[in-house]
Amino acid sequence: MWTLDDLKTDRDTQITAICIGFFLIAFPLYFSVAASGVDGAAGLGGVRDYEVSGELTYVELASGGEYIADGTTFDIEDLHTDAIDGADDMNIVGVRLTMSYEEDETGRGPPCVSQTAPDTITGTAMHAGFNASSSGQNSGTSHATTVEWYNSSLTGVISGMSEAEIISEIDSMGAGLGAYEASIEVSAEADSCTNPLIQDNEDNGEDVSYVVELIVFDYTIAPFIEITDV
């Protein structure tokens, strides 16, 4: 057992005490660094089973309504995440353009006996090289065009991946920030009348209401521990 006098006067005791102090500090630090760098990212876990849970929310970027003439395209302007408070802190993984419409053409009765023909409404959404288009007809009431840039299948229990690999698939890492483009095109169809003496219906376009929304994915990742009955 050392005394305070030994530490003050005995060189061998001093060296031994310094070595012990060094190892008491160095070993925990080493194992901490080694554990945090298993997959090359500080603080992230290596390959094992993880449980990934998340929730999608939608943040409005723009909305409105427009009469769109047959054969023309309406561009929705000024779409940028700068207009959204806190966008820098959001995990923006996609954009959704929802269009709503109704048939504004009226079918004629006898002697024409015509029915309204459906118009086709096509929405296109784009961001940073990602794009999608989809069409709907006003025999229905609405449809949506959705563009996503994350792996939506990575929820639940995930095996064979590191935590960093999972994050790279579900976190946009800021890729959702910046400018967006969205447009709506209308192709109107006027039905023909079965009576040749009566002029066909006119259908010059369509009233379309729209909403452009950012898709935000909030997630958590935790090591999965399976609990079985004993």
Secondary structure, 3 states (H helix, E strand, C coil): CCCHHHHHHCHHHHHHHHHHHHHHHHHHHHHHHHHHCCCCCCCCCCCEEEEEEEEEEEEEEEEEEEEEECCCEEEECCCEHHHCCCHHHCCEEEEEEEEEECCCCCCCCCCCCCCCCCCEEEEEEEECCEEEEEEEECCCCEEEEEEECCCCCCCEEEEEECHHHHHHHHCCCCCCCCECEEEEEEECCCCCCCCCCCCCCCCCEEEEEEEEEEEEEEEEEEECCCCCCC
